[in-house]
Amino acid sequence: MSSSTNVYVRIFLPRHHHQPLNYSSSVRLPLIVYFHGGAFILCSADMTVFHDFCLNMAVQLQAVVVSVEYRLAPEHRLPATYDDAMQVLHWIKASQEEEEWLSKYADFSNCFLMGTSAGGNLAYHAGLRATAQVDDLLPLQIGGLILHHAFFSGVNMTDSELRLVEKDPIYHPSVSELSWSLCLPHEADRDHEYCNPTVESGSKLLLDRIKWLGWKVMVTGTDGDPLIDRLIELVKIIKQKGVQVVAHFAEEGFHAMEIADGSKAEVLYDQIKHFIFSSNLFAWSVMVIGNMYICMSLLIWLL
């Protein structure tokens, strides 16, 4: 997709939707832009676990999944990764007539940003950035964010990070600290807004735009993940901003467990499916209420 940054995407279709090139249909599938995990310093979109997860998600959700390969730290510190995400969104917009799998099958008006772990952080910040570029991204229209075990942190450890410090097989606070030291801007600590969404900064203000746009946010996690307290706090902040948020916190488990154990992903796929197909009705309701408010204001002004 980009020879200068080596950013590329992998596109997944439900198997029975992979038809000959002359296939024509009015049916369009939801579009999920997916960002893999790896603490911003590891992994890639073509790893088997992420390939299988996206493939199964496309089949189970009946959706087009665009899995993004982005630049990693420490060679490319944040916000380089967020820049890559926006580059991909603009590429998708521009590829409407050029990329056949997208033009034939994807519903550009029904797009969701999703990520696992560091990818969840990426989906969150890419979503915040995208709120300021809504018109520039048309006909691509984002309906919501799906934050799967999103990777956040802070200078002060939470109760869950202290309690579960040696119990999660994937996540360990010492690894988290090292990762953030390698990916945050130089001189920044873990209370930087890229890392800690609860700090008083611009990210909270941008949630107002998400509310105004009628986007929904889905946050998933498990009480066996040391990050659970941070995710619960994020849900509270999003709710306080008046954004419709759906939270699914499983009992037991571990960080990003659905990636490591495919059998646990079935529940997640059902949750995402319900979230996606209920978002259209919510967005329509927001639009109707907004139009009613405009009409009432106009009537009052005329009177």
C-alpha positions in Angstrom: 0.0 0.0 0.0 2.9 2.3 0.8 6.5 1.7 -0.3 7.8 4.5 1.8 6.4 3.2 5.1 5.9 -0.5 4.3 2.3 -0.2 5.6 0.1 -2.8 4.0 -3.3 -4.5 4.5 -4.7 -8.0 4.2 -8.3 -8.2 3.1 -10.6 -11.1 4.3 -13.9 -12.1 2.8 -16.5 -14.6 4.0 -15.7 -17.7 2.0 -19.0 -18.0 0.1 -18.7 -14.3 -0.9 -15.5 -14.9 -2.8 -17.0 -15.0 -6.3 -15.7 -14.6 -9.9 -14.6 -11.1 -10.8 -17.7 -10.5 -12.8 -19.9 -11.0 -9.7 -22.4 -8.3 -9.1 -24.6 -7.8 -6.1 -26.4 -5.1 -4.3 -25.6 -6.7 -1.0 -22.8 -5.0 0.9 -21.1 -6.3 4.0 -19.9 -4.4 7.1 -16.3 -3.2 6.9 -14.0 -3.8 9.9 -10.6 -2.2 9.9 -8.6 -4.3 12.3 -5.3 -3.5 14.1 -3.2 -6.4 15.6 -1.6 -6.4 19.0 2.0 -6.6 20.1 2.6 -3.7 22.5 3.6 -1.5 19.5 6.9 -3.2 19.3 6.1 -6.8 18.2 4.0 -8.9 15.9 2.5 -8.3 12.4 -0.7 -8.7 10.5 0.5 -11.8 8.8 1.2 -13.8 12.0 -0.9 -17.0 12.0 -2.9 -16.1 15.2 -4.0 -12.8 13.7 -4.6 -14.2 10.2 -6.8 -17.0 11.7 -8.6 -14.5 14.0 -9.5 -12.2 11.1 -10.4 -15.0 8.7 -12.8 -16.5 11.3 -14.2 -13.1 12.1 -15.0 -12.4 8.5 -16.9 -15.7 8.3 -18.7 -15.5 11.6 -19.7 -11.9 11.2 -20.3 -11.9 7.5 -18.1 -8.9 7.2 -15.1 -7.6 5.1 -12.1 -7.4 7.4 -9.1 -5.2 6.5 -6.2 -6.2 8.7 -3.5 -3.5 8.9 0.3 -3.9 9.1 1.7 -0.7 10.7 5.1 0.5 11.7 6.6 -0.6 15.0 8.7 1.1 17.7 11.3 1.8 18.7 12.2 2.7 15.1 8.9 4.4 14.8 7.6 5.9 18.0 4.1 7.1 18.5 2.3 8.8 16.9 3.8 7.2 13.8 1.4 4.2 14.2 -1.6 6.5 14.5 -0.4 8.2 11.3 -0.3 4.8 9.6 -3.9 4.1 10.7 -5.2 7.3 9.1 -3.2 6.6 6.0 -5.0 3.3 5.7 -8.4 4.9 6.2 -7.7 7.4 3.4 -6.4 4.5 1.2 -9.6 2.6 1.7 -11.6 5.8 0.8 -9.5 6.2 -2.4 -9.6 2.5 -3.3 -13.4 2.4 -3.7 -13.1 1.9 -7.4 -9.6 0.3 -7.5 -9.6 -2.4 -4.9 -12.1 -5.0 -6.3 -12.8 -6.8 -3.1 -13.7 -3.6 -1.3 -15.7 -2.0 -4.2 -17.7 -5.2 -4.8 -18.4 -6.4 -1.2 -17.8 -3.7 1.4 -20.4 -1.3 2.7 -18.4 1.9 3.0 -21.2 3.5 5.0 -20.9 0.9 7.7 -17.3 0.8 8.9 -15.9 0.0 12.3 -12.4 0.4 13.7 -11.2 -2.6 15.9 -8.0 -3.6 17.5 -6.6 -6.1 20.0 -4.3 -4.9 22.9 -2.0 -2.3 21.3 -4.3 -2.5 18.3 -7.2 -1.5 20.6 -5.2 1.6 21.7 -4.6 2.3 18.0 -8.3 1.9 17.1 -9.2 4.4 19.9 -6.7 7.1 18.9 -7.4 6.6 15.2 -11.0 7.0 15.9 -10.4 10.2 17.8 -8.4 11.5 14.9 -11.0 10.4 12.4 -13.7 12.5 14.1 -11.9 15.6 12.7 -11.7 14.2 9.2 -15.3 12.9 8.7 -15.9 14.9 5.5 -12.5 14.1 4.1 -13.0 10.3 4.6 -16.4 10.2 2.7 -17.8 7.9 1.4 -16.1 6.0 4.2 -18.3 6.4 7.3 -17.3 5.1 10.7 -20.0 3.8 12.9 -18.1 2.8 16.0 -15.0 1.6 17.7 -14.3 -2.0 19.1 -11.6 -2.0 21.7 -10.6 -5.6 22.4 -8.4 -5.8 25.6 -7.0 -2.4 24.7 -3.5 -1.6 25.8 -3.3 1.4 28.2 -1.2 2.3 31.2 -0.3 5.0 33.6 2.4 6.1 36.0 0.6 4.7 39.0 -0.3 1.0 39.0 -4.0 0.0 39.5 -5.3 -2.5 42.0 -5.8 -5.1 39.3 -2.2 -4.6 38.0 -0.9 -5.2 41.5 -3.2 -8.1 42.3 -2.7 -10.0 39.0 1.0 -9.1 38.4 2.2 -12.7 38.2 -1.0 -14.4 37.1 -1.6 -13.4 33.4 0.4 -15.5 30.9 0.4 -12.8 28.3 0.6 -9.5 30.1 3.1 -8.4 32.7 3.5 -4.8 34.0 7.3 -4.9 33.7 6.9 -5.8 30.0 4.3 -3.0 29.7 6.7 -0.5 31.2 9.5 -1.5 28.8 7.1 -1.4 25.8 5.9 2.1 26.6 9.4 3.4 27.2 10.2 2.2 23.6 7.1 3.5 21.9 6.1 6.8 23.6 7.6 10.1 22.4 11.0 10.8 23.9 10.8 12.3 27.4 7.1 11.3 27.8 6.0 9.2 30.7 3.1 6.8 31.0 0.6 9.5 31.8 0.9 10.8 28.3 -2.4 10.9 26.5 -1.3 8.2 24.1 -0.9 5.8 27.0 -3.4 7.0 29.6 -6.8 8.0 28.3 -8.0 9.1 31.7 -5.6 12.1 32.0 -7.0 15.6 31.4 -6.0 16.1 27.8 -7.4 16.5 24.3 -8.5 12.9 24.0 -11.3 13.5 26.5 -12.5 16.6 24.5 -12.5 14.5 21.3 -15.0 12.1 22.9 -17.6 14.9 22.5 -17.2 14.6 18.7 -17.8 10.9 18.9 -21.0 11.6 20.8 -22.1 14.2 18.3 -21.4 11.8 15.4 -23.5 9.1 17.0 -20.7 6.5 17.1 -20.8 3.7 19.5 -17.9 2.2 21.4 -17.5 -1.5 22.5 -15.0 -2.3 25.2 -14.1 -6.0 26.0 -11.8 -7.5 28.6 -11.7 -10.0 31.4 -11.2 -9.8 35.2 -8.1 -12.0 34.8 -6.3 -9.3 32.8 -4.2 -6.9 34.9 -5.5 -4.1 32.6 -9.2 -4.6 33.6 -9.3 -1.7 36.0 -8.1 0.7 33.3 -10.7 -0.6 30.9 -13.5 -0.2 33.5 -12.3 3.4 34.1 -12.3 4.1 30.4 -15.9 2.9 30.1 -16.9 5.2 32.9 -15.3 8.2 31.2 -16.9 7.4 27.8 -20.3 7.1 29.5 -19.8 10.4 31.3 -19.3 12.0 28.0 -22.7 10.7 26.8 -21.3 8.3 24.3 -23.2 5.0 24.0 -20.8 2.3 25.2 -21.2 -1.4 25.4 -18.9 -3.2 27.8 -18.3 -7.0 28.0 -16.0 -8.1 30.8 -15.7 -11.9 31.1 -14.9 -13.8 34.3 -11.4 -15.3 34.6 -9.4 -15.5 31.4 -6.3 -13.5 30.4 -5.1 -10.7 28.2 -6.2 -11.1 24.6 -7.4 -14.6 25.3 -9.5 -14.9 22.2 -6.4 -14.5 20.0 -4.5 -17.3 21.8 -7.6 -19.6 22.1 -9.9 -19.7 19.2 -12.6 -21.6 21.1 -13.0 -18.4 23.3 -13.5 -16.2 20.3 -17.0 -17.5 19.5 -18.6 -15.5 22.3 -16.6 -12.4 21.2 -17.8 -12.8 17.6 -21.4 -12.9 18.7 -20.9 -9.8 20.8 -19.3 -7.9 17.9 -22.1 -9.0 15.5 -24.8 -7.7 17.9 -22.8 -4.5 18.3 -22.4 -3.9 14.6 -25.9 -4.7 13.5 -27.4 -2.6 16.3 -25.3 0.4 15.4 -27.2 1.3 12.3 -30.5 1.7 14.3 -28.7 3.8 16.9 -27.1 6.1 14.3 -30.5 6.5 12.6 -32.1 7.4 15.9 -29.4 10.1 16.6 -30.0 11.5 13.1 -33.8 11.7 13.6 -33.5 13.3 17.0 -31.0 15.8 15.6 -33.3 16.7 12.7 -36.2 17.1 15.1 -34.2 19.4 17.3 -33.3 21.6 14.2 -36.9 21.7 13.1 -38.1 22.6 16.6 -35.5 25.4 16.9 -36.5 26.7 13.5 -40.2 26.7 14.5 -39.4 28.6 17.7 -37.4 31.1 15.8 -40.3 31.7 13.3 -42.7 32.1 16.2 
